[in-house]
């Protein structure tokens, strides 16, 4: 388990800094098509949902008990709900009105909100990687996918308000920095006390976090982009790819 700490931090850092890809799209390229965004967000949701129920929750129960795993799972949902209630954010906020001051304020608030929301995601990747490297990789890939439009949501209004690529990239980078920070906190604070039972609780909490993120953020955002069946096709594809990849690696 100890050998996986460096890998966990690497996965989390890569996932967190994928926000800069979204920043690049926001200031250098044409906006991705709605159908593409709908499919990729649905795909990320499918990956996270499948991993949560097929791997994380199962691992939580196996590492502790059914009661502890289930309680931890709903605890994770509650934690994410409280974070959402305390620091609400517009997942793919786009404000084209109100002038440069409002746009700048919007971008900075979105960066703050996303940074706080990204913190437990870093812990999720860390805990998953400690359990199984391939599981951590799957979580990191899913989080990286949904971090790309988050970076776009931060960079686009800031760049529109300031015409500064440096500021747009900088705030996107800072919002993504919360992911490896979350993993680092987990490594420093939790790892010294990490027994099999504690890991079980962490996995249950992480499963709850990821289910909440998928159902409250990714699926609705995917539906907003595509009013046809693209969202559900993307979600199903994400589940299928993850089922296949996990099956091949076992």
MARNU-567272 format. One record per residue (C-alpha): residue in one letter; residue number from 0; x, y, z. Coordinates in nm, 2 decimals. Layout:
("A" NUM (X Y Z))
...
This chain:
("X" 0 (0.00 0.00 0.00))
("X" 1 (0.29 0.24 0.08))
("X" 2 (0.43 0.20 -0.26))
("X" 3 (0.11 0.34 -0.41))
("X" 4 (0.14 0.68 -0.24))
("X" 5 (0.36 0.83 -0.51))
("X" 6 (0.14 0.69 -0.78))
("X" 7 (-0.17 0.83 -0.61))
("X" 8 (-0.02 1.17 -0.59))
("X" 9 (0.08 1.15 -0.96))
("X" 10 (-0.26 1.05 -1.07))
("X" 11 (-0.43 1.32 -0.87))
("X" 12 (-0.20 1.59 -0.99))
("X" 13 (-0.26 1.49 -1.35))
("X" 14 (-0.64 1.49 -1.30))
("X" 15 (-0.64 1.82 -1.12))
("X" 16 (-0.43 2.00 -1.38))
("X" 17 (-0.65 1.88 -1.67))
("X" 18 (-0.84 2.21 -1.59))
("X" 19 (-0.57 2.38 -1.79))
("X" 20 (-0.68 2.19 -2.10))
("X" 21 (-1.03 2.35 -2.05))
("X" 22 (-0.86 2.68 -2.01))
("X" 23 (-0.67 2.63 -2.34))
("X" 24 (-1.00 2.55 -2.51))
("X" 25 (-1.16 2.86 -2.35))
("X" 26 (-0.90 3.11 -2.49))
("X" 27 (-0.74 2.95 -2.79))
("X" 28 (-0.99 2.72 -2.97))
("X" 29 (-1.34 2.72 -3.09))
("X" 30 (-1.59 2.61 -2.83))
("X" 31 (-1.64 2.23 -2.84))
("X" 32 (-1.97 2.12 -2.99))
("X" 33 (-2.27 2.06 -2.76))
("X" 34 (-2.30 1.70 -2.87))
("X" 35 (-1.93 1.64 -2.79))
("X" 36 (-1.96 1.80 -2.45))
("X" 37 (-2.28 1.61 -2.37))
("X" 38 (-2.12 1.27 -2.46))
("X" 39 (-1.79 1.33 -2.27))
("X" 40 (-1.97 1.45 -1.96))
("X" 41 (-2.21 1.16 -1.97))
("X" 42 (-1.91 0.93 -2.03))
("X" 43 (-1.73 1.06 -1.72))
("X" 44 (-2.05 1.01 -1.52))
("X" 45 (-2.08 0.65 -1.64))
("X" 46 (-1.72 0.58 -1.54))
("X" 47 (-1.77 0.72 -1.20))
("X" 48 (-2.10 0.55 -1.13))
("X" 49 (-1.97 0.21 -1.24))
("X" 50 (-1.65 0.24 -1.04))
("X" 51 (-1.85 0.36 -0.73))
("X" 52 (-2.09 0.07 -0.72))
("X" 53 (-1.88 -0.21 -0.88))
("X" 54 (-1.55 -0.14 -0.71))
("X" 55 (-1.55 0.13 -0.43))
("X" 56 (-1.86 0.03 -0.24))
("X" 57 (-1.78 -0.34 -0.28))
("X" 58 (-1.43 -0.27 -0.15))
("X" 59 (-1.57 -0.07 0.14))
("X" 60 (-1.79 -0.36 0.25))
("X" 61 (-1.51 -0.62 0.20))
("X" 62 (-1.26 -0.40 0.41))
("X" 63 (-1.51 -0.34 0.69))
("X" 64 (-1.87 -0.46 0.72))
("X" 65 (-2.19 -0.41 0.52))
("X" 66 (-2.32 -0.16 0.78))
("X" 67 (-2.00 0.04 0.79))
("X" 68 (-1.96 0.05 0.42))
("X" 69 (-2.32 0.15 0.36))
("X" 70 (-2.31 0.42 0.64))
("X" 71 (-1.98 0.56 0.49))
("X" 72 (-2.14 0.57 0.14))
("X" 73 (-2.43 0.78 0.25))
("X" 74 (-2.19 0.98 0.47))
("X" 75 (-2.00 1.07 0.15))
("X" 76 (-2.32 1.18 -0.02))
("X" 77 (-2.40 1.40 0.28))
("X" 78 (-2.05 1.56 0.29))
("X" 79 (-2.08 1.65 -0.08))
("X" 80 (-2.43 1.79 -0.03))
("X" 81 (-2.31 2.01 0.26))
("X" 82 (-2.02 2.14 0.05))
("X" 83 (-2.26 2.21 -0.24))
("X" 84 (-2.50 2.39 -0.01))
("X" 85 (-2.22 2.60 0.16))
("X" 86 (-2.04 2.68 -0.17))
("X" 87 (-2.28 2.66 -0.46))
("X" 88 (-2.14 2.69 -0.80))
("X" 89 (-2.26 2.69 -1.16))
("X" 90 (-2.10 2.39 -1.31))
("X" 91 (-2.06 2.53 -1.66))
("X" 92 (-2.14 2.89 -1.60))
("X" 93 (-2.14 3.11 -1.90))
("X" 94 (-2.21 3.48 -1.86))
("X" 95 (-2.19 3.69 -2.17))
("X" 96 (-2.37 3.99 -2.02))
("X" 97 (-2.31 4.24 -1.74))
("X" 98 (-1.97 4.39 -1.86))
("X" 99 (-1.61 4.30 -1.78))
("X" 100 (-1.64 4.35 -1.40))
("X" 101 (-1.92 4.10 -1.37))
("X" 102 (-1.74 3.85 -1.60))
("X" 103 (-1.42 3.88 -1.39))
("X" 104 (-1.61 3.83 -1.07))
("X" 105 (-1.80 3.53 -1.22))
("X" 106 (-1.48 3.36 -1.33))
("X" 107 (-1.31 3.41 -0.99))
("X" 108 (-1.62 3.29 -0.80))
("X" 109 (-1.64 2.98 -1.02))
("X" 110 (-1.27 2.92 -0.96))
("X" 111 (-1.32 2.94 -0.59))
("X" 112 (-1.63 2.71 -0.59))
("X" 113 (-1.47 2.45 -0.82))
("X" 114 (-1.15 2.45 -0.61))
("X" 115 (-1.34 2.37 -0.29))
("X" 116 (-1.54 2.10 -0.48))
("X" 117 (-1.22 1.95 -0.62))
("X" 118 (-1.06 1.90 -0.28))
("X" 119 (-1.25 1.59 -0.19))
("X" 120 (-1.20 1.46 -0.54))
("X" 121 (-0.83 1.45 -0.47))
("X" 122 (-0.89 1.24 -0.17))
("X" 123 (-1.11 1.01 -0.38))
("X" 124 (-0.83 0.94 -0.63))
("X" 125 (-0.58 0.89 -0.34))
("X" 126 (-0.80 0.64 -0.16))
("X" 127 (-0.88 0.45 -0.48))
("X" 128 (-0.52 0.42 -0.58))
("X" 129 (-0.42 0.29 -0.24))
("X" 130 (-0.68 0.02 -0.28))
("X" 131 (-0.58 -0.07 -0.64))
("X" 132 (-0.37 0.12 -0.89))
("X" 133 (-0.60 0.04 -1.18))
("X" 134 (-0.89 0.17 -0.98))
("X" 135 (-0.71 0.49 -0.90))
("X" 136 (-0.63 0.53 -1.26))
("X" 137 (-0.99 0.49 -1.36))
("X" 138 (-1.10 0.75 -1.10))
("X" 139 (-0.83 0.99 -1.22))
("X" 140 (-0.93 0.96 -1.58))
("X" 141 (-1.30 1.02 -1.50))
("X" 142 (-1.22 1.32 -1.29))
("X" 143 (-0.98 1.46 -1.55))
("X" 144 (-1.25 1.44 -1.82))
("X" 145 (-1.50 1.64 -1.61))
("X" 146 (-1.22 1.88 -1.50))
("X" 147 (-1.18 2.00 -1.86))
("X" 148 (-1.51 2.18 -1.89))
("X" 149 (-1.45 2.31 -1.53))
("X" 150 (-1.13 2.48 -1.66))
("X" 151 (-1.33 2.62 -1.95))
("X" 152 (-1.59 2.76 -1.71))
("X" 153 (-1.32 2.94 -1.51))
("X" 154 (-1.11 3.07 -1.80))
("X" 155 (-1.37 3.18 -2.05))
("X" 156 (-1.52 3.47 -1.84))
("X" 157 (-1.19 3.58 -1.70))
("X" 158 (-1.03 3.59 -2.05))
("X" 159 (-1.34 3.78 -2.18))
("X" 160 (-1.31 4.03 -1.90))
("X" 161 (-0.93 4.09 -1.89))
("X" 162 (-0.80 3.97 -2.23))
("X" 163 (-0.52 3.81 -2.03))
("X" 164 (-0.43 3.45 -2.12))
("X" 165 (-0.20 3.45 -1.81))
("X" 166 (-0.48 3.53 -1.57))
("X" 167 (-0.72 3.28 -1.74))
("X" 168 (-0.47 3.00 -1.72))
("X" 169 (-0.36 3.10 -1.37))
("X" 170 (-0.71 3.08 -1.21))
("X" 171 (-0.78 2.75 -1.39))
("X" 172 (-0.45 2.62 -1.26))
("X" 173 (-0.53 2.72 -0.90))
("X" 174 (-0.87 2.56 -0.91))
("X" 175 (-0.71 2.24 -1.03))
("X" 176 (-0.44 2.26 -0.76))
("X" 177 (-0.71 2.17 -0.50))
("X" 178 (-0.70 1.81 -0.63))
("X" 179 (-0.34 1.72 -0.54))
("X" 180 (-0.38 1.93 -0.23))
("X" 181 (-0.66 1.70 -0.12))
("X" 182 (-0.45 1.40 -0.19))
("X" 183 (-0.15 1.55 0.00))
("X" 184 (-0.37 1.62 0.30))
("X" 185 (-0.50 1.26 0.29))
("X" 186 (-0.15 1.13 0.27))
("X" 187 (-0.02 1.34 0.56))
("X" 188 (-0.32 1.31 0.79))
("X" 189 (-0.49 0.99 0.72))
("X" 190 (-0.22 0.75 0.60))
("X" 191 (-0.05 0.71 0.94))
("X" 192 (-0.38 0.58 1.08))
("X" 193 (-0.47 0.38 0.77))
("X" 194 (-0.58 0.03 0.87))
("X" 195 (-0.80 -0.20 0.65))
("X" 196 (-1.11 -0.08 0.83))
("X" 197 (-1.02 0.29 0.79))
("X" 198 (-0.96 0.23 0.42))
("X" 199 (-1.30 0.07 0.40))
("X" 200 (-1.46 0.38 0.54))
("X" 201 (-1.26 0.60 0.30))
("X" 202 (-1.37 0.39 0.00))
("X" 203 (-1.73 0.41 0.11))
("X" 204 (-1.71 0.79 0.15))
("X" 205 (-1.54 0.82 -0.18))
("X" 206 (-1.81 0.62 -0.35))
("X" 207 (-2.07 0.85 -0.21))
("X" 208 (-1.88 1.16 -0.32))
("X" 209 (-1.85 1.03 -0.68))
("X" 210 (-2.22 0.92 -0.70))
("X" 211 (-2.32 1.27 -0.58))
("X" 212 (-2.09 1.44 -0.83))
("X" 213 (-2.22 1.22 -1.12))
("X" 214 (-2.59 1.25 -1.05))
("X" 215 (-2.59 1.62 -0.93))
("X" 216 (-2.34 1.77 -1.17))
("X" 217 (-2.23 1.55 -1.46))
("X" 218 (-2.55 1.40 -1.57))
("X" 219 (-2.75 1.73 -1.55))
("X" 220 (-2.47 1.92 -1.73))
("X" 221 (-2.46 1.65 -2.00))
("X" 222 (-2.84 1.68 -2.05))
("X" 223 (-2.81 2.06 -2.08))
("X" 224 (-2.57 2.02 -2.37))
("X" 225 (-2.77 1.76 -2.55))
("X" 226 (-3.15 1.74 -2.57))
("X" 227 (-3.15 1.41 -2.75))
("X" 228 (-3.01 1.07 -2.62))
("X" 229 (-2.65 1.17 -2.63))
("X" 230 (-2.62 1.20 -2.25))
("X" 231 (-2.75 0.85 -2.18))
("X" 232 (-2.54 0.70 -2.46))
("X" 233 (-2.23 0.87 -2.32))
("X" 234 (-2.32 0.74 -1.97))
("X" 235 (-2.38 0.39 -2.09))
("X" 236 (-2.06 0.40 -2.30))
("X" 237 (-1.86 0.51 -1.99))
("X" 238 (-2.00 0.22 -1.79))
("X" 239 (-1.93 -0.03 -2.07))
("X" 240 (-1.57 0.08 -2.12))
("X" 241 (-1.50 0.08 -1.75))
("X" 242 (-1.66 -0.27 -1.71))
("X" 243 (-1.45 -0.40 -2.00))
("X" 244 (-1.13 -0.24 -1.89))
("X" 245 (-1.16 -0.36 -1.53))
("X" 246 (-1.25 -0.71 -1.65))
("X" 247 (-0.95 -0.72 -1.87))
("X" 248 (-0.71 -0.61 -1.59))
("X" 249 (-0.83 -0.87 -1.34))
